[in-house]
Amino acid sequence: MAEKIRVGVAGYGTIGTRLADGVALQGDMELVGIADLAPTLSIRALAENGMIGANGVKYNLYLVDGADKSQFDAMGIPVAGTFADLCKSVDIMLDSAPGGVGAKNKENYYDKYGVKAIFQGGEKNSVADVFFHGYANFEKGVGQNYLKLTSCNTTGLIRTVDALDRAFGIEKVAITIIRRVADPGDYHRGLTNALQIDKAPSHQAVDLMTIMPHVNATGILVHTPVTHGHIITVLATAKNGKKITKAEALEVFQKHPRIRVVSIDEGFKGNASLFKYARDLGNRRGDMYEIGLWEDSIVESGNDIMYAINIPQESVTIPETMDAIRASMKMQLTREEGTAATNKYLGIGKFKK
Ligand SMILES: NC(=O)c1ccc[n+]([C@@H]2O[C@H](COP(=O)([O-])OP(=O)(O)OC[C@H]3O[C@@H](n4cnc5c(N)ncnc54)[C@H](O)[C@@H]3O)[C@@H](O)[C@H]2O)c1
């Protein structure tokens, strides 16, 4: 078998913990290590488990500049080396540090050590050569050194719009995002009894147009005081006034490995039902890689089609980040092969018969 691609994760927070798990599950990648600044609760939990993460893989911990090693030593948390050591040992780094840190890491480390990197949504687009989505523009990322993932909402939204676009040709979409305001466990922000509205157009609609420039997109975002997933409603218009029927749209969504079609009648009443279902499946951290799409939300509006999706914000970008590694490292050269390899290792779509 060919040598495994060596991967590091910088920033072991909400996204980094899950990226590390995602890499640990890929049979053709090796998780060399994770890097962080402080002995956070996530790192302490990892240490309590003997530094063993998903799939029985050992997660070696490296410390970034500014970390106080004596704090880790005092807690008995094993440290494998410095961030520079990690950079020297990997082919590609997944940067999931807080927004803005990735750009500094690029300048101080990735450029210097010739390490490729994949950045998350909190970084500016200018950090990367390509703003990337595994299904919509995989080929643009092939062989590129720096890719940036779309944000959680945009990742899930594009899965559906790209699927419709390939089937029917989409000219325009209008979205409303009902956005969870914080992740479970967050204390640093939150609305308690108020909804908050952002200026239109939402960045997710603008981002969609960056990835899919032939689609005219706009939208409105409302923050809501919940933590278990965003809901987006989408109104999509096909080119040349072509009508998309509910049956046609449903068929396209059902075929997509990363879309889980559910219904209110089955008991999926909203975001919390999907979160509970993922926990009942026994998924690590209650994660779900697929977005939920309510069959009984799909409606025709004239020639347009409207539907609602659920975005599990903490885990939805993990599969597309694995796709990004595959594209950047030229492990696969097409979207079909790249996404299929990721899906296989993450067990995505196995519920579809
Ligand atoms: N939370 C989400 O739902 C979500 C969804 C999609 C994308 N994102 C994006 O992912 C990125 C990370 O977000 P998050 O929610 O995981 O943040 P987080 O705050 O949960 O985790 C960040 C981690 O980085 C560590 N860190 C701090 N300074 C560091 C440094 N200099 N070098 C390395 N690590 C450092 C922190 O200790 C923490 O463990 C952001 O770009 C964010 O926009 C977040």
The ligand as an SDF file (V2000), in Angstrom:
LIG
                    3D

 44 48  0  0  0  0  0  0  0  0999 V2000
  -17.5620   25.9090   16.1920 N   0  0  0  0  0  0  0  0  0  0  0  0
  -18.1660   25.7220   15.0450 C   0  0  0  0  0  0  0  0  0  0  0  0
  -19.3240   25.3430   15.0070 O   0  0  0  0  0  0  0  0  0  0  0  0
  -17.4310   25.9760   13.7460 C   0  0  0  0  0  0  0  0  0  0  0  0
  -18.0040   25.4710   12.5740 C   0  0  0  0  0  0  0  0  0  0  0  0
  -17.3110   25.6140   11.3550 C   0  0  0  0  0  0  0  0  0  0  0  0
  -16.1080   26.2980   11.3270 C   0  0  0  0  0  0  0  0  0  0  0  0
  -15.5790   26.8120   12.5030 N   0  0  0  0  0  0  0  0  0  0  0  0
  -14.2730   27.4950   12.3960 C   0  0  0  0  0  0  0  0  0  0  0  0
  -13.2670   26.6220   12.9110 O   0  0  0  0  0  0  0  0  0  0  0  0
  -12.2000   27.3880   13.4910 C   0  0  0  0  0  0  0  0  0  0  0  0
  -12.0000   26.9610   14.9260 C   0  0  0  0  0  0  0  0  0  0  0  0
  -13.2080   27.2100   15.6520 O   0  0  0  0  0  0  0  0  0  0  0  0
  -13.5880   26.3990   16.9690 P   0  0  0  0  0  0  0  0  0  0  0  0
  -15.0460   26.6470   17.1900 O   0  0  0  0  0  0  0  0  0  0  0  0
  -13.1010   25.0090   16.8790 O   0  0  0  0  0  0  0  0  0  0  0  0
  -12.7460   27.2000   18.0710 O   0  0  0  0  0  0  0  0  0  0  0  0
  -12.4470   26.7560   19.5760 P   0  0  0  0  0  0  0  0  0  0  0  0
  -12.3030   28.0110   20.3510 O   0  0  0  0  0  0  0  0  0  0  0  0
  -13.4150   25.7220   20.0410 O   0  0  0  0  0  0  0  0  0  0  0  0
  -11.0190   26.0240   19.4720 O   0  0  0  0  0  0  0  0  0  0  0  0
   -9.8310   26.6940   19.1990 C   0  0  0  0  0  0  0  0  0  0  0  0
   -8.6850   25.9130   19.8410 C   0  0  0  0  0  0  0  0  0  0  0  0
   -7.4520   26.5300   19.4440 O   0  0  0  0  0  0  0  0  0  0  0  0
   -6.6200   26.6570   20.5840 C   0  0  0  0  0  0  0  0  0  0  0  0
   -5.6720   27.7480   20.3530 N   0  0  0  0  0  0  0  0  0  0  0  0
   -5.6880   29.0180   20.8200 C   0  0  0  0  0  0  0  0  0  0  0  0
   -4.6230   29.7100   20.3500 N   0  0  0  0  0  0  0  0  0  0  0  0
   -3.9280   28.8410   19.5550 C   0  0  0  0  0  0  0  0  0  0  0  0
   -2.7530   28.9480   18.7950 C   0  0  0  0  0  0  0  0  0  0  0  0
   -2.0450   30.0900   18.7410 N   0  0  0  0  0  0  0  0  0  0  0  0
   -2.3300   27.8690   18.0830 N   0  0  0  0  0  0  0  0  0  0  0  0
   -3.0030   26.7090   18.1300 C   0  0  0  0  0  0  0  0  0  0  0  0
   -4.1440   26.5420   18.8450 N   0  0  0  0  0  0  0  0  0  0  0  0
   -4.5870   27.6040   19.5590 C   0  0  0  0  0  0  0  0  0  0  0  0
   -7.5720   26.8680   21.7350 C   0  0  0  0  0  0  0  0  0  0  0  0
   -6.9710   26.5440   22.9930 O   0  0  0  0  0  0  0  0  0  0  0  0
   -8.7040   25.9070   21.3720 C   0  0  0  0  0  0  0  0  0  0  0  0
   -8.4590   24.5900   21.8390 O   0  0  0  0  0  0  0  0  0  0  0  0
  -12.6010   28.8540   13.3040 C   0  0  0  0  0  0  0  0  0  0  0  0
  -12.0460   29.3060   12.0770 O   0  0  0  0  0  0  0  0  0  0  0  0
  -14.1180   28.7820   13.1870 C   0  0  0  0  0  0  0  0  0  0  0  0
  -14.6560   29.8700   12.4790 O   0  0  0  0  0  0  0  0  0  0  0  0
  -16.2170   26.6360   13.7030 C   0  0  0  0  0  0  0  0  0  0  0  0
  1  2  1  0
  2  3  2  0
  2  4  1  0
  4  5  1  0
  4 44  2  0
  5  6  2  0
  6  7  1  0
  7  8  2  0
  8  9  1  0
  8 44  1  0
  9 10  1  0
  9 42  1  0
 10 11  1  0
 11 12  1  0
 11 40  1  0
 12 13  1  0
 13 14  1  0
 14 15  2  0
 14 16  1  0
 14 17  1  0
 17 18  1  0
 18 19  2  0
 18 20  1  0
 18 21  1  0
 21 22  1  0
 22 23  1  0
 23 24  1  0
 23 38  1  0
 24 25  1  0
 25 26  1  0
 25 36  1  0
 26 27  1  0
 26 35  1  0
 27 28  2  0
 28 29  1  0
 29 30  1  0
 29 35  2  0
 30 31  1  0
 30 32  2  0
 32 33  1  0
 33 34  2  0
 34 35  1  0
 36 37  1  0
 36 38  1  0
 38 39  1  0
 40 41  1  0
 40 42  1  0
 42 43  1  0
M  CHG  2   8   1  16  -1
M  END
$$$$
